[in-house]
Amino acid sequence: MQVCKARVIAKSKSAVTGKIITTIEAEFPRIVLAEFNTHKALNRNASSSRAIPVPKMIEQARTNPAFPARFGAANKGMQDAGEHDRPVVFWDANGNLIELSPEEAWRHSANIVADIAEAWYKAGYAKQICNRWIETVQMMKVVITGTEWNNFFWLRDHGAADPTIEQLAKVIRKAMDETEAIELQPGEWHVPYYNNGYWKPHKEAFGGGVITDVFGHSLEHALTISSSCCAQTSFRSLDDTIEKAQGVVAKLNLRGEEPDQPVHASPLEHQATPIEPSEQLLQMNPMPSNFDACAPTFKVGTINVLSHPNTWQEGITHMDRDGTLCSGNLKGFIQHRQLVPNHVKRG
């Protein structure tokens, strides 16, 4: 059964390292969300049961419940024993036993949890109470960004995986394989949901000195639209106007301008710009006669000397064992989140 969908929102390639960053919008059953969330190399924002109105969740459960990719037979261990079609027995409203096919039984079950959620809703309870009953048949919309997808595919595009997350991995891989990456230079940005998914400076606008792209928009404008739309994934709706974006950014404190308020920064993990080229060779002073070694000195403006973090660009957080500079969980790209003040509470 085809239950998962995926499309590429933005795919960019660093002109410096050749590293590719991809943002995917996927729809899949919530039943495999916990497994998907174990992949910490991937950033995500997802539909929230605390944000979606209860009547909308109830309607989805009744008309379009999320199905598993297949109904598998019981088996020892984690894998099923293949397709299974034995009828499922329920009591109907008149107290009679009824036999339903797996698909019919799943829809019947979805209507039962919708009835339960509706009862809680009519009693005046909040979304975070009522909607929990529906999560077993909820379809998720998730925006996902990463530079490191290989481990996800290695584990999930595999016959030993849950069939639903295996299908998700396959549709994501197919969408990525069918999409060409746009090459970006440092200072050009990967910005999902903004126009074509990237921002490149085009000209200097008259009267203000603001650098804009071919659409006449500043980088700040592009980042605002992108981060807002990634945040709106929680609501299962999308408004890409600048007015809506500014409201979302202010509400979530995405610029970190209110130091006493938390920054809900996960929507800032999807925008990125290539890291500048690294300097591999150090310029050394002559060795003083009374020292065993000498201290390196650098040309003015030298950045990203691998062995000297004090030269790293703002936003670089660490270097992995093979000498790749990283920003958060992205390799070869500066993550927008790492440039925003107060994006995490430390200490």
QUIPE-V83250 format. One record per pair of residues at least 4 apart in sequence whose ideal C-beta (glycine too) atoms are under 6 Angstrom apart, sorted by the first residue. I is the first residue (numbers start at 1). J is the second residue. Records with the same first field share a line. If there is no record, write none. Layout:
# QUIPE-V83250
I=J, J
This chain:
# QUIPE-V83250
1=67, 69
3=29, 67, 69
4=28, 167, 168, 171
5=27
6=24, 26, 171, 172, 175
7=25, 175
8=175, 179
9=23, 25, 192
10=23, 190, 192, 197
11=22, 179, 181
12=21, 181, 182, 184, 190, 198
13=20, 181, 183
14=19, 274, 332
15=183, 185
16=274, 277
17=332
19=147, 331, 332
20=181
21=147, 190, 272, 333
22=176
23=145, 192, 270
24=144, 172
25=143
26=142
27=139, 141
28=140, 168
29=66, 164
30=135, 138, 140
32=36, 162, 164, 165
33=140
35=165
39=152
41=146, 148, 329
42=144, 146
43=145, 269
44=142, 144
45=143, 230, 233, 266, 267
46=140, 142
47=140, 141, 236
48=234
49=131
50=127, 128
51=234, 235
52=56, 57, 236
54=121, 127, 130, 131
57=131, 134
58=114, 117, 118
59=63
60=64
61=65, 110, 114, 134, 137
62=111, 114
65=110, 137
66=137, 138, 139
67=106
68=164
69=163, 164, 167
70=83, 163
71=84, 102
72=80, 84
73=80, 81, 82, 84
75=80, 81
87=99
88=100, 105
89=97, 99
90=98
92=96, 98
100=104, 105, 108
110=137
113=133, 134
116=133
117=130, 133, 134
120=125, 129, 130
121=130
125=129, 130
127=131
134=138
141=233, 236
143=230, 233
145=270
147=330, 331
150=154
152=156
153=157, 169, 173
156=161, 165, 169
157=169, 170
161=165, 166
182=198
184=188, 274
186=274, 276
188=200
189=199, 273
190=272
191=199, 222, 226, 271
192=197, 226, 270
193=226, 229
194=222, 225, 226
195=215
199=213, 219, 222
200=213
201=211
202=213, 214
204=211
205=210, 212
210=218
212=216, 217, 218
213=217
217=221, 222
223=227, 271
224=245, 249
225=240, 245
226=271
227=254, 267, 268
228=245, 248, 249
229=238, 240
230=267, 270
231=248, 252, 267
232=238
239=244
249=254
252=264
253=258, 261, 263
256=263, 340, 341, 342, 343
259=342
263=342, 343
265=337, 343
268=336, 337, 340
269=335, 337
271=336
272=330, 333, 335
273=334
274=333
275=325, 332, 334
276=303, 304, 313
278=304, 306
279=302, 305
282=296
283=297
284=294, 296
285=294, 297
287=294
298=302
302=311
303=311, 313
304=312
305=311
306=323
312=316
315=327, 334, 338, 339
316=325, 327
317=327
318=326
319=325
320=324
324=331
326=331
327=334, 335, 338
328=335, 338
330=335
337=343
